[in-house]
Amino acid sequence: MKKTLFTSTALVLLAGAAAAQVSFSGYGRFGLGYQEDRQITDINGDVTDTDVSLVSRFRLNIDGMAVTDGGVEFSARVRLQADDSPAFNEQNSASLNGARYSVQYGGFRVDAGNVAGSFDNMPNYYGFEPGLEAFTGQYTGVDYDFLAYSSTGSGSNAVYASYTAGGFFFGASYDQEAFLDNDRWDIGGSYTFNNFTAALTYGENEIDQSLLVFTLGADFDRFSGTLFVGDEDLDLAAGAPDIDGTVYGLSLSFDVGAATSILASYGTGTGDDDDEGYGVAFVHDLGGGVSLKGGIGAEGPKDDSYMVGDLGVLFNF
């Protein structure tokens, strides 16, 4: 009887394993990070310079998937992530974020829960980000708060739908912010032709703020580049910081050898108080999913930017 029970249980588990899959993926990175004039005030009130600190991240994606007899795929993801806290030169505990649920059939997909919206999914929005920590990007001048996937928090309880057909891609999201009474939505599309991908995305919220972004990406063998141009209207009150208007940037990647690439990026906006960021970096492939990465640049307000940089190792698994 006991053997029969064990055998039956094993068969049920095997049958379940055949119908569903659980997979793991992610990366780890660690190295040294630099930020000009960074200081820490300890519990005694003493101020210490900490320009250089140990930086790290561990990220583990946990994905579960099941497919119906008709070919409809259902999946869910949670992410376990631990980051450093360079401002205090401390390590943070790993924690799970909010779950994302998905259903997909052919080129149509719907995500619910902790989702990335149209800007977060937009081709070439982020471009090539320099450094181990991706300390800057062509999007630096953007201040509009769009729907984005949260790696360390619960995220928004939103919906994102997308459709892919040939070189065309279309996506839209809606996020009901009941607590803050500030619903937001966005919509975008892209088209890939030859060596180019052009994309346009628009989003707005209930307090009359909006963002429109156009990106163009090109890939020519050893050289790749992205262009970023947008306009944001934040409906700012009189006397507020001047961060409205046009935002723009670009990023480049050039393969200088079989295993080494040079990256560069610049981003800002036309507002007097917009942030400005730029950087140059390298990536050297060590094989086996391991790469050596480092960069140097500057971040912060136009009239008060500070130098940043990093160097370390990233390994994918």
N, C-alpha and C positions, 0 to 999 in steps of 0.2 A: 504494500500500500504506500509506504513511504517513498519507495523507488518510483512508483507510478506518479506520485505527486511531484517529485523532483523533475521527472521527465516531462510532464505536462507543463510545468512552470518554465523549463528551459525552452520548450517549443514555442510558448507564448512570447517569451523574450526575443527569440530569434525571428519570429514573425513580425514583431514590432520593429526590430532593427532593420528588417528588409523594407518596411513601409516608410520609415522615417530615418532621418540622418541628423547627427549632431557633429558639428565641426568646430575647430578652434584655429584662430589665426591672430597675428598681431606683430608687435615689434618691441624691441628694447633699445634704449639709447642712453649713453652717459658720456660725460666729458667735462670740460671747463667752460664757464660762461663769464663774459665780461660786460659790465655796465659802468660807464664813466660816472664818478662821484656818487655812487650808491653808498648809503650809510644805514646803519642799524642802531636804534636806541634800545639799550638793554633794560632790564627791570630796575637797575640802579640809576637809570637816567643818563648813563654814559653813552657817548656816540662813538661808533667804530666804523671805519671805512671798510667796505666789503666790495670793492670793485670786481674782484674775482671770486667765484664760488663754484662749487660742484653742482652740475645740472644733470638731471636724469628724468627718464620716463619709462614706465612699463605699461604696455597696452595689450590686453587680451580680449579678442572678440569671441563671443560664444553664440553660435548660430544653430538653430534648430529648423529642420525643413521636412515637409511631407508633401507628397504629390498624389493627387487623385487619379483614378483610372482614366479620367478624361484629359489628363495632362495639366490640370490647374495646380500651380505650386503655391503652397502656404509656407510662410517662414516667419521667424522671430529672431531678434538679436538683442542681447545685452552686452555691455562692455565693462570690463574690469580695468581700472586705470589708477596708477600711482604716479604723481608728479612731485618734483622737488619744489621747495619754496625758497628761491634765491634771496629774497629780501630778508630772510631770517637764517639763511644757510641751514635749513632743516629739511627733512624728508617727510612727506605726507603719506598717510595710510592709503592703501588701495581701497576703492569702493566701487560698487556697481551703479551704473546709471539707469535712467528710465528705459523701458523696453520699447522696441519698434516692431510692429507687426506688418506683414506684407502679404499680398496676394498677387500672383502674376500669371498671365496667360498670353503666350505669344509676345507681341511687343507692348502689351498693355500691363501696367503695374500700378497698384495702389498701396501706399504706406500710411500707417496710422500710429498715433502715439508720439514718441520722441522722434520726430522726423526732421529731415533737412528740407527746406523749402526751395523755391525756384532759383534764388540767388546762390544758395549753398550748393545746388546741383548744376549750376550754370557752367558750361564748358569755358575754360580759361579765365574764370573769375579770379582765381588765386594765382594763376600764372606760375612762374618759377620762383620759389621762395628761398632766399639765400640762408645758409647756415644750418647747423645741426638742429637748432630749435625753430627754424623758419622765422627768424626774428623780425622780418619786415616783408612787405609785398607791395605789388602795384596798386592794391586797393586801400592803401593807408589813409587816403583822404576821405573815405566814406565814414559817415557818422550815423546814418539811418540804421535803426535796429530791426533787421529782417529776421525771419524765421530760420534758425540754424539748429543742426543736430548738437545735442549736449553730450560730451564725452564723460563728464564727471557729475552732472546733476540730473534731475528728473526730466528736464526738457519740457517742451510744450506738448499739450495733448491736441495735436493737429492732424490734418489729412493732407497728403500730397499724392497727386495722380500724374502719371507720365505715359507717353506713347512714343514708340520708336518705329520708324518705317524707312528702310533704306538709309539715306543720308540725313533724313529729317528727324528731329527730336522736339517734343512738346511737353511742357510740364506746368502744373499750377498747384497752388496750395492755399489752404484756409486755416487760420488759427483763431479760435474764439477765446479771447482774453476776458472771461467773465469777471474775474476779480478786479482787474485794472480798468475794465470797461473800455478796452482799446483793441477791438478785433483788427486783424491785419490779413491781407491776401497778396498774392503775387502770381504772375503768369509770365512764361517765357518760352522761347523756341530757338532752335539752332539748325544750321544746315552745313553739312560737310561736303566739300567738292574739291577734287584733286588733292592739293596739299594744304588746303585752307579749311578752317571752321569759323563761321560767323554766327554770333549769338546775340539776342536782344531780350532783356528781361525788365519788367516793370512791376513795382509793388507799392502799396499804400496802406495806411491804417486809419482808424476812426478819428484821430486828432489831426487830420489833414496834413500828415507828413507823407512824402513819397520819394521814390528813388527809381531812376531809369538808367540802365547800364547797357552799353554795347561792347562786345569783345570780339577780337579777331585774332585767331591763332594760325601760325604757319609752321610747317615742318619740312625742311629741305635737308635730308640726309644728316649731316653733322651739325647743322644749324637749325635752331627752332626759336621762335619768338612769339610774344603775345602783346596785343595792344588793348588798353582799357580806357574807355571814355564814358562818363556818366554825368547825370545832373540830379541833385537832391534838393528838395524843398522841405525844410524842417519847421516852417511856420513859427520862426523864433520871435519871442517878445522883444520889445525895444530894450536895448542895453545888454542883450544876451551876446555870448561870444559869436563872432562872425565865422560860421562854419557852413553856411549855405552856398549853393552855386555849383559850378562845374567841378568834377573830380576826374583825375586822369592819371595814367601810369603806363609803364611798359616793363617787360621782362625778357631776358634772353638766355639761351643755353647754347654752348658751343663745345663739341667734342674735340679735345686737343689730342686725344689718343684713343686706343681701343678700350681703355678702362677709366679715363679721366675726363671730366666735364667742368667747364667754367660757367657759373651762373651770375647774372646781374639783374637788379630790379630797381625801379624808382616809382614812387607814387606820392601824390599830394592833391591839393584842391585849390581853388581860386580864393577861398575865404581867407581873410587875414589871420584867423586863429586856427586854420586847418593844420592838422599834423602833416609832417613830411618825413618820408622814409626812403633810404637808399642803401644798397649793399652789394658787395661782390663776394663770391664764394667759390669753393671747389667741391667736387664729389669724386672720390676715387674708389672704384669697385675692387674689393679684395676677394671676391668670389664667395660662393656659398651663401649668398644673401646678406653679406656683410660689407659695409662701406665706411670709409673714412670721410668725414664731412667737416667743413669749417668755413667761417666767413667773417667779414668785418664790415661795418656800416654805421649808420646813424638813424635815430628815431626821435620823435617828439615834436612839439610845436615848432613852427618855422623859425622863430626867433630864440628858441631855447632848446634845441635838439641836443642829444647826448650820444656819445660813441658807444656802440655795442659790438660784440663779437663772440665767437665760440669755436670750439674745436673738440671733436670726439668721434665716437663710433656708433653706428646704427646697424642693428642686425634684425632681419625679418624672419619670422617663423610661421 
